[in-house]
Amino acid sequence: MMRFWKVMFCMLLPCLVCGEEAFLSPSKQIYDRYGAPMRNFLSDNNTYYLPVPLSEISPWLIAAVLAAEDKRFFSHAGVDIKAVLRAAWQNTTEGEIVSGASTITQQLARALEPRPRTLWGKAKEAYNALALERKLTKEEILEEYFNLLELGNLTQGAEAASRFYFNVPAAELSLSQAAFLAGLIKSPTYYNPLKHFSRAIKRRDWVLKRMLENEFIDPEMYQMAVAEKLELKSASRPFDAPHFTRLLYPLLPSDAQDVYSTLDRELQLYTEQLVRNYIARLKDENVTNAAVVVVDNATGGILAYVGSADFYNEQNNGQVDGARALRQPGSALKPFVYGLTFEQGLLTPASLLEDEDTFFEGGFRPRNYDENYHGAVAVRAALACSYNIPAVKAAEKTGASNILALLRRAGLTSLEKPADFYGLGLALGNGEVRLLDLTNAYAALARGGIYKPLRLAQNPAVYLPGRETRILSEQAAYLVTDILSDNNARAPAFGLNSPLFVPFALAAKTGTSKDYKDNFTMAYTLRWTIGVWVGNFNAQPMQKVSGVTGAAPIMHDVAVYLQRKYPSPAFEMPTGIRRALVCTQSGRLAGEKCMHTREEVFDEQHLPEKCSGKHQPEVASLRITSPSQGDVFKLDPSVARASQAVKLEASCSDNWCEWALNGEKLPGSACQTWWTLQPGKHQLKVSCGKETRSLSFEVLP
């Protein structure tokens, strides 16, 4: 077929450069992974065009077209002189044009280079037909003719028409069906079966009679074909997964025709309906949209892709693709922060972090979602309960630049700004990411730290940009997974029976932006990963809807459905992981005198020291002795301002301290210094060795 188009464009359209391959791309037929039709796309010619070899066209259709259009096709050289003379006599006798006498070759020439039906136009058409006959064999002409036929309702070619009208390939047309399609050639509009079925049947009977008269069929075959009752079996065209197919279509090769995507149509339709139902329930909380992505971990294939609650809802911008829209993920990035500290040996799941009112560099002062402080908490509880202040302290240990590099390796390429732009707030999701990318990043955790590019189609294979790479060690990824799948650990924040709980191994994490414009729930098993976003495309905030109340219920139901259809086993503990008792008061391996212990998992390369037996949290060796938490000072207008100061004093075994006030470092390294009072609320922080303490106080004018 490539040879045909090259010949035609060079011969009939000399303005194009001969030698370049030019051809009409076929229509794309998108199927799910099991062969269920999902969506059809028009060709470059705005038709449903499915070219096939002549060998895949029913011999009955070839015979029917020859009988109806050009019975001497194999004996003329492109123009049928006998037919021309007959047509001239008929037109003269009738006083009007009743026959055009165009051969199949002439019809093909006209399809390639449409011309007005004038005397000159017919002459040029005849000339082009003769040229075609010199360049191509009869079989090649027939093949292109049957592929370029326009048979109504945007169908172009025998294959597209066969599928549309009868839901069968052109190779499987019966004699009656073939005659029916051949009859449409004369006037696809006048004989349009969807509007004028009886006309089309009468035309079919006429074609069958011509076949009988030309001895292409015998009387018995004619009677059987006329008696066959035809039914239009596929007059509709599917339009499933519109956001997904819109993403896939531009990535397909130009010659792709039947495309088998990675989607599961049943799962897709279930998820779409589920999203519509939940969003309807959240209407009073000012929630209008949601998006869901489901990924097969082994291949990176997308199993389900819902871009909005209703694609056809213009009021709520349903055609916006929420899976690719930039949104703030909130706490959904915390697992990667902790994973990096695990890999670097800076923290373990048992390490204690102080959850207290803290000013970080630049005056950054995060708050927990519950507006409370929880004291010294283990990393397991801090991550599972999604406490903000410990997460920022974890981020402080590894640095924003290292976190940003990890997230980019995990495919979050929308984080384009430098690390200084995000700062430690990156741990709380102050950057914007796409649900599609975030879901795949979580799939990397499920794979034990291996990132894979997302796959959209199986045949032909179509991937989104990216390359397979390791983003975290297998041990660090497992530690994160073990925490996120620990329902008891998250119970203080979410309860034991939250939507994050299911009766099988599932790691889950929520995320909510501070202004309630976005909330996420991410979840994964060993086999599949789910990402859910809930919010509004117009950026309006929701009414106190968090990840656990907005996105989590959707995730829960999708997970239960997936576990039934694609059951996933429990997470596998990799080599290099050890379970051991820890002292809950120190976060270290339990010693003989430890009274309060629990089991914890560790990377063998980063085991903590054994507890000394004092049973004191590691963070207790450093403390601020002056001022005290919540102190209030009043400036005396009768005393010089420079003479009014407060003593800053800390107790530290190293006798070396670094002070910071409201995020700005103070000069010196003494554990006792003085600071001149300034009106306002202040956050004081002191660091000694690996420990940090902070408190707040106020100075009244």
N, C-alpha and C positions, 0 to 999 in steps of 0.2 A: 504493500500500500504506500510505503514511503516513495518507491520508485514512481508510482502513479502520480502522486501529488507533485513531485519534482517535474515530471514531464508536463503536466497540465499547467502549472504556473509559468513555466518557461515558455510554453507554446501559446497559451491564451492570455497571459498577463505579463507581457514583456517588460513592464515597468519594474518588475521584481528582478532581483539579481539571480540569474540562472546559476545553478551550482549549490545554492543554499537550500537546505531541506526545509520545506514549508508544508504544513499539513494541518488539518482541523483536529484539534484535540477531542477525544471522545468524552461523553458524559461520564461523570464519576458516580458509581453506584456504591454507597457505603452500607456495609453489613456489620452485624456484631460478630463477636468471636465464634459464635455457633452458626453463622450463616443467616440469621434473621435480618431482613432488610431494615435499614435505619433512615436513610435519606438518599435522594437522587439530586444531583446537580446538573444544570444545563451545560451544554457544550459551549464552545466559543461562538457558535452560531445561534445561541439561545434556543437550542432544541435538545431533546433527549436523543443522543447520537451514540449508538453502540456498534461500531464496525466489527464485522466478523468475516472470516474467509468464505469464499463461495461454497466450500465443502460443508460449511455449517449452516447452509440455507436449504430448506426442504426442496427436494426436486419437484414437489407439487407446486410450490410457489413459483419456481422458475418456469414450469410448463404453463401455469395459469397466466403469468405476465406475458410470456411469448404469445399465447393464444389471443390475449386481449389487446396487446400493444404492438406486437411486431413478429408475426408468424414466420416471416422470411429472414429473420435476424441473421442466421448462419449462412445465408446465401448472398446477401447484398454487401456492398462495400461502405456502408454508412448511410446511404440514401436509397430508399426503396422506390425506384422509378415507377413500378406498377402502381404502388400505393399513391404516389403523387398524381399520376394521370387519373386514377379513380377519384381521388379527392377533388381534383379540378372539375371533373365532370359533375360530381355530386353538388359541389358548391355553385356551379353555373346553373344547374337544373333547379336548385332550391332558391337561388337568388340571394343566398347568404352562406356564411362559412359554417358548414356542419361537420367537416372533417379536416384535420390538419395533416394527416399522413406522416407524422413525425415518427421516425424509428427510435428504438431504444438508444442508439448512439446519438441521435440528434437531441433526445431528451436529456441525456447526460451532458452534452455540450451546452445546452441551455441552462442546466443547473450550475455548471461551472462559470458561465458567462451570460447572465440573463440579458436578453435584448427585447425590444418592443416587437409585437407580432405584426410587423409591417413586411412588405415584400423584401426590402433590403435586410431586415432582421432575419427573415427566413433564409435568405441567401447566405448570410454570414453564418448562421447556424448550420446549414448544410456543409459549408466549407470546413468549419471546425470539426464536424462529424467525420468528414473524409480524412482530416488530419489525424483524428483519434484512431481511426481504423488502421492507419499506417504505422502508428507508434505502439499500439497495444494489441494483444491478442483478443479474440472474442471473449474468452473466459475472464480476462482482466477487465474488460469493459462491463461485463455482467456483474462482476464482483463490486465494482465501484458504483454501478447503477443501483444495485440493491442496497448499498450502504448509504446512498445519498437521497433515496426516495423520501419525500415528505408525505406522510400518511395521516396528517391531522393530529390535533391535540398535542402539539409540540414534539411529535415523534418523527424522527428522521432515520430512515433505514428499516430494513425488514426486522432486525433483531429488536430494536426499540418498540416497534409496532406490535410484534408478536407478544412481547412481555406485557405491554400496556393493555392490549385488548383481550388477550387470552391467558396471560400469565404462564406462557411456555416459551422456550427458546425457539428461534426461527427454524432450527433443524427438526423440531418435533411437531410442526404444523400438520394438521390433517388436510385432506384434499379440500374439504368444505371451508376450513379456516383459511387455507391458502388462496382459494378463489375469492373469499371475502376481502382479504387484504389487497389482492390484485385489483379488485373492483374499485377500491378507494383512490387509485392512482389518477383516474380521470378527473375527479374533483373532490379532494378531501373535505372541503367545506360543505358542498351540496350533499355528499353521502356520509357526513359525519355520524358515526354510529351512536354517539352519545345523545344526539338530538334527533336524528332521522334514521333510526334503526331499520325500519321497514324499507326505506330506500336502499340502504346498504345491502339488505337481503335480496332485494330484486336485482341489484347490480351483481351480486354473487351468482345468482341463477343465470344471468346473462353470460358471465364469464365461463361458468360450467358448460353452457350450451356451446360457446365458441370452442372450448376444449374438446367437446364431443364431435363437433363438425370437423375439426382439424385432426381427429383421430388420436388426440393425446390421451383420451380415456375411452372406455367402452360404455355401452348403454347401462350396464349393471352398476358400474362405478358412478355414473352420472346420477342414476336414480337414488343411490345410497347417499351421495353428497348433498343432493337437493333436499332429501328428507331429513338430514341431520339438523337438529335444533341447536343453534349456536347461542351461547351465553357469554356476555362480557364479564370476565372473572376478575379483572384487576384494573378498574377504571380510576382508582385512587393511587396517590404516590405518597410514601411515608415521609414524615418530617419529624423524626425523633432526635433527641439530644442535640438541639440546634446550636447551643454554645460550643459543644465539643466538635461537631462536624464543621463549624465555622473555623475553629482552630486548626483542624486537620486538613481541610481542603487546600489551602495555599501551599502546604508542604508536600503534596502528592506529586509524583512524576507526571509530566504532561500526557504520557501515553497510558497512564493507569486507568483502568475501566472498572473492574470489580474489585473493590477494596474491602478487605476483612479487617476491621478495626479490633482494638483490644476490649471494647465495651461488652458488658453483659446486658442485653436489652431488658431482660426481666428485672435485674437489679436496678437498672436505670429508671425504668418506669415506676418501680416501687419507691425509689428514693425521691423522685419528682413528686409523687403523690404525698409522701410523708412530709416533705418540705411545705407543700401547700397547706396541709392540715395544721401543722404546728404554727406556721406564720399566721394563719387565720385565728388561732387561739391567742396569739400575742398582739393582736391588733390594738387592744386597749393600752398596751405598754409602749405604743408608738414604735412597733417593729413591723417593717413592711417587706423585708427580703432576707434571703439566706442563700448560701452556696455550699455544695458538698463535693468533695473529691475522694474517690476510693482507689487505692493503688495496690496492685499485686506485687508483693515484695520481691519475689524471685525474679521476675522479668522487668519490673518497672512499668508494666502495662497498666493503663487506666481502666478500671472496671466500671466506674460510674463517674459522671461529671455533670453536676447540676449548677448552672451559672446564676440562676435567679429563681424566685418562687413561682413566677408565671412569665414566660417569654413574651406573651401577647399582651401583658398589662402595661400600657403606655403610661398610665398615671404614676406607676411605681418604677418606671424605667426598666421594665422587665428584660429588654434586650441588652442591657449592660451585663457584662460577664463578671459576676462577683468572684469567680475563681481566679481571675487575672487582675482584678482591681487592687490597687495599692491600699493597704489597711494597716493600722497599728496592731500588732499581735499581743500587746500586753505581756503577761507572764508566760506566754507560750514559748519564749526564748530561754527561760531559766534552765531547762534541762541541758542545754548546750553549754551554758556558763559553768554549771556544776560538773558536767562531763569533762570539760577542759581542766578544771582543778583536780579532778580525780586522776586524769592522765598525767598531769605534771607533778602529782604527789603533794599538792598543796593542801588538800582536804581529803577526808574519807567520809563515808556515810555516817560515821560515828562522831566526827569532829563537832565541837561545840562552837556555835557562833552566837554572839550577844545580840539579841533583838531588843534594841533600845533606841530612843530618840537620838538621831545622829545627823550631823552635818558632814557631808563629804566635800571633796575638793570642788571649788567653784560655788559653794553655798548650796549644793544639791542636798535636799532634805526630804527623802522619801517617807511615805506613810504606808502602813499596812492596810489591806483592804478592810479589815475589821476595826481599824482605828485604835488598836490596842498594841501593847508591847508584851513580849512573851519571855523575856529574860534569856538565859543561856539555853539555846535549843540545839539539838543534834541536827546535822545536815539532812538526815532522812526526814525528820519532821518539817524542817524549813522548806525543803523542796516539795514534799507531799502536800503540805498545807499552804504552799505558795506565799510564804511570808516575804515581803519585799525587802526589808532592811537587811536580813542575812544574805539575800541574793546579791545585793549591791556590795556587801562586804566580800562575798566570794569573788565578784567581778573585780573588786579592788586588788585582790591578791594576784590575779592573772593579768590584769590590764585590759583596757578597752580595745587596744589594737590587736591583741591576740584573739579576743572574742570575735571581733569583726572579721579577722582572717578566717577563723573557723566557720562562721556563718556563710561567708562567701564560698568557701570550699563545699559547703552543704547545699549550694545552689541558690542562696538568697541574694541574687545579683542586683536586686533593686536597692540594696544598701550601698549606694554609690558614693556617699560623702566620706570624708576622712574620719578616722577614729575620734579626733578632737571634737568633731561636730556632734557626735552622739554622746561621748563621754560614758560614764558608768551607767547612765540611764538606758544604755543599750540592753542591759540585763532585764529591764522592765518593759522592753518593747517600744522605745520611743522612736524607732525607725519604722519605715513602711515596707511591708512585704506582701507577696501574693499568696493566697491560700494554696494555689497549685504548687508553688515552690516550697512552702512550709510543709505541706503534706509529704512531699518527697524527701525533705530533710528529716522528718520523723521516720520515714521508711528506712533511711540510712541507719537510724538507731536500732530499728527492728532487725536490720541485717548485721548487726554487730559492728556498726561504725563504717560501713561501706556505702558510698554514694553511687547511684546509677542514674543515668539520664532517663527521663520518662519516655515511655513508648506509647504511641498512639495507634499504630496499625501493625498487624502481624504479616499481612501479605497485600502489597509490598511492605517491607519493614520501614516504619517511619518513627523517628525519635525526635524529641526536642533537643536543643543544643546541650552539650555537656559530655563529660567522659567519666568512666568509672574510676573512682579513687577512694582511698581510705581517709576519712575525716577524723575519726577517733579510734583509739585502740579498742580491741574487742572487749577487754576487761572494763574499760571506762564506760563503754556503751552499755554493758550488762549491768553495772552498778546503777546507772540512771534508770534502766528498765526495771530493775528490781524494786527501786523506790516508787516509780510511777505506777507499778502494779500492786502496791501494798495498800490495801483498802483500810487497814487498821491505822497506818501512819497518817493518812489524810482525814481520818474520822474527826479529829478535833476541829477541823475547819469546815468539812463538808458533811459530816455524819456518816454512819455506817451504810445507810440505804440511799445514797445519792444516785443520780443517773450515771455516775462514773462506775458504779458497781455492777458487775455482771457475773454470772456463775461460771466463768472460765477465765483463763489467764489473759488479762488485758491491761496494758499500760496506758494511762490517760493523763492528760494535762489540760487545764483551762487557761484562758487568757482574756482579760478585759481591759480595754483602754481606760485611762483615768476619767475621761469625760463620757463614758458609756456610749460612744459612737460605734464601737466594734466589740464583739466578743467571739472568742474562738473556743473550740474543744478539739483537741488532737488525740487520737488513740491508735494503738496498734497491737497486733498479735504477731506471732512468728510468721504468719502467712500473708496478712494484709494490713493496710494502714488507712485510717479514715481522717479526713480533715473537714471541719464544719465551721463556717462563719455565719454570724447573724448580725444584722444591722440595717441601715438605710443608705441607699445610694445617694440621697441628697444631703448626707452628712449630718442629719438631725440626730441628737442624742436619744437613746432609748430611756425608758423610765425605770432606772435602777435594775436593768436586766443584765445579769452577769453571765459568764461562760457556763456556770453550772445550772442556771435557770433558762438560758436562751438556747445555746448551741448544744449543750450536753444531752438533753432529751432526744434530739435528733440523732446524735452520735450513738446513743444507747440503742435505739431501735434499729438503726442500720447495722450495728455490731451484732445484735441478736440474729438478724436476718442472715448476715454473712456467715456467722458461725454454723447456722443450719445448712447453708448451701456449700460453703467452703470451710469445713471444720479445721480449726487450727490447734495444734498441740501446745503444751506448756512451753515456756521459754527454757532454753537449754543453757546450763551453766558452762561457760567455756573453761579451758585450762587456765591456770594462773589465778583462779578465784578461790578464796578460802573463807569458810565460815568459822567464826570464833566468838567467844564471849567478850563483851566489853563492859567496862565500868560506866554506868550511866552518868556518874557525877564528874568524870574526867574526860570521857570520850576515848580513853586509851584501852588497850587490851586488859582484861580483868586480872588483877593480882589476887593473891591468896586472901587478903584481908578485905577485898571489895564485897560489900554487903548487897549492893543493888547492881544486878547485871542483866544483860539481854544479849541475844545472838545478833550478830551483824555480819555483813559480807565485806570482804576486802580484796583489793588487788595485792597479790603476794609481794609484788615489787614495792609496795608502799604501805607496809604494815606499821601501825603506830607503836610507840613504846608501851611497855607494860606499866600499868598504874602502880605508883609508889606505895599506895595503901592509905594515903592521907584523905583520899576521897573528896578532893576539892576540884571544882572545875578549873581547867587550865586558865581560863580568863580571870581567875580571882587574884592572881599574884600582882596585878597592876590595879591601882585604884587612885582616884582623885580625892585628895584630902581637903582641898580648898579651891574654889568654893564648893557648896553642896548643891545637889540637884534642886532646882526650883527657887534658889535664893533670889531675893529682890533687894536691890540697892537703890538709895535715893541720893541724888546729887545735892550738895549743900551750897546754896548760892552765895553764902558768906565766906566760903573757902575757895582759894584759887583752884581752877579746874585741874591744873597739872599736879596738884598735891593730893588729888582724890584718886586712889588706886586700890585694886584688890589683889591679894596675893594668890598666885596660881601655884599650887603645890600638888605633887603626886608622889605616891609611894611605889618605887620600882627597884627591884633587886639589882638591875644593871646600873642604877644611878645615872642614867642618860635618857633624857626625854626630848621628844619633839612635839611642840605645841602648835595647834591651829585654832583660830577663832573665826567662826563663820566661813570656814573653808579656806581662809588665808593663813599661811604659815607665819608664826611669830619667830623673831630672831632668837638665837641662842639654843643651847641644848641642856640647860640645867633643869632639874626636876623641881626647882623653886624659882619663881620669877614674879615680877609685878606688872600689872597692866592698868593703864590709866582708864578710868571709867568713861564710857561713852553711852549716851541714852539709847535705848532700844532693847529688843530681845536678842539674845546671843546664844550661840552654840559653841561649846568648848570641847576640843578633842585633844587627847594626848596619846602618843605612841611610845612604846618602850619595847625594844626587841620585836617580836612578832605579835605583840598584844596591842590593843587599842581600846581606850575607854572614852566615853563622852557624856556630857550633861548639858543642860540648858539653864540659864539664869537671865534676869532682866535688870536693867538700870533705868530708873525713872528720872525724868529731867527735874 
